[in-house]
Amino acid sequence: ALPVKTYGDASFPLGATASSTLPVSYSSDNPLVATVSGDIVTIVGAGSANIIASQIGNATYNAAADETQSLLVDKATLTATANDQSRAYGAADPSLTISYAGFVNSETSSVLNTPPTTTTSAVATSVVGDYPINISGGIDDNYDFNYVPGTLTITKGLVTVNADNQSRVYGVANPTLTMSYSGFANGENSSVINTLPTATSPAILTSNAGTYAITPAGGIDDNYDFNYVPGTLTIT
């Protein structure tokens, strides 16, 4: 009897003997699962094959009845892992890739009948956070699949806040200090920001003629970080 094997196991010898002591030859009825050279069986695929031992006799002995033993070869287990990925809020999802462990015989994913695929529930408008990358659907003649999900991390997008340049005459109150924005995703604008930035300047009513920085700061949002670009208040 032949022990159960797994695809990728090493070749192994057969050990049939004939009472005539004449040499025994071997064959396989399924060369897609196992081949035989001399008395060595080489596993080439998962499935089942009958290994047949024959002894054809000689001038002294009649041929012996063939002896058949079933060889069962289980599929190897292949671990397919969805690689972790990240992107900014509002950006397109990156390519969802897979890493493999467990190939035998120096094989790669190119041998798979149907490679697994990855999916995620994250869309362009999904908020900052972690989303599973699921993996499924692999089919192969020689491999079973063990799936390990990954994580898509959505990080905050970056909005640039520019303090608009302003001017006023000496002795006049500062004008309203305004800001311009760029970098919003999904057609959004400053109305979505949880806490709007504010702009300040050290210039006061009695400040001398000259230039003074306008500094934006203080924005807070669930989905955006802020890059602040100062402006200039010119007192004429």
JOWO-V244890 format. One record per backbone hydrogen bond with DSSP energy under -1.0 kcal/mol. CO is the residue of the C=O (numbers start at 1). NH is the residue of the N-H. E is the energy in kcal/mol with one decimal. If there is no record, write none. Layout:
CO & NH & E
CO & NH & E
This chain:
5 & 74 & -3.5
6 & 9 & -2.8
12 & 41 & -3.1
18 & 21 & -2.1
25 & 54 & -3.2
27 & 52 & -2.9
30 & 33 & -2.0
30 & 34 & -2.3
33 & 44 & -2.7
33 & 45 & -1.5
35 & 42 & -2.8
37 & 40 & -2.1
39 & 14 & -2.5
40 & 37 & -2.4
41 & 12 & -1.9
42 & 35 & -2.4
47 & 73 & -3.4
49 & 71 & -3.3
50 & 29 & -2.0
51 & 69 & -2.3
52 & 27 & -1.6
53 & 67 & -2.4
54 & 25 & -2.9
55 & 64 & -2.6
61 & 58 & -2.3
67 & 53 & -3.3
69 & 51 & -3.1
71 & 49 & -2.1
72 & 5 & -2.7
73 & 47 & -2.4
74 & 7 & -3.0
76 & 144 & -3.0
78 & 146 & -2.8
79 & 101 & -1.9
80 & 148 & -2.5
81 & 99 & -2.8
85 & 153 & -2.6
87 & 155 & -2.9
88 & 91 & -2.0
97 & 83 & -2.3
99 & 81 & -3.1
101 & 79 & -3.1
104 & 107 & -1.8
108 & 111 & -2.0
109 & 112 & -1.4
114 & 139 & -2.6
117 & 136 & -2.1
119 & 134 & -2.6
123 & 126 & -2.0
129 & 154 & -3.2
131 & 152 & -3.6
133 & 150 & -2.2
134 & 119 & -2.1
136 & 117 & -3.0
139 & 114 & -2.6
142 & 76 & -2.3
144 & 78 & -3.1
146 & 80 & -2.7
148 & 82 & -2.7
150 & 133 & -2.8
151 & 85 & -2.4
152 & 131 & -2.4
153 & 87 & -2.2
154 & 129 & -1.4
155 & 89 & -2.1
157 & 225 & -3.5
159 & 227 & -2.7
160 & 182 & -1.6
161 & 229 & -3.2
162 & 180 & -2.8
166 & 234 & -2.6
168 & 236 & -3.1
169 & 172 & -2.2
178 & 164 & -2.3
180 & 162 & -3.0
182 & 160 & -3.0
185 & 188 & -2.1
189 & 192 & -2.1
190 & 193 & -1.2
195 & 220 & -2.3
198 & 217 & -2.1
200 & 215 & -3.2
204 & 207 & -2.0
210 & 235 & -3.5
212 & 233 & -3.6
214 & 231 & -2.5
215 & 200 & -2.0
217 & 198 & -3.0
220 & 195 & -2.7
223 & 157 & -2.8
225 & 159 & -2.7
227 & 161 & -3.3
229 & 163 & -2.8
231 & 214 & -2.5
232 & 166 & -2.5
233 & 212 & -2.4
234 & 168 & -2.2
235 & 210 & -1.7
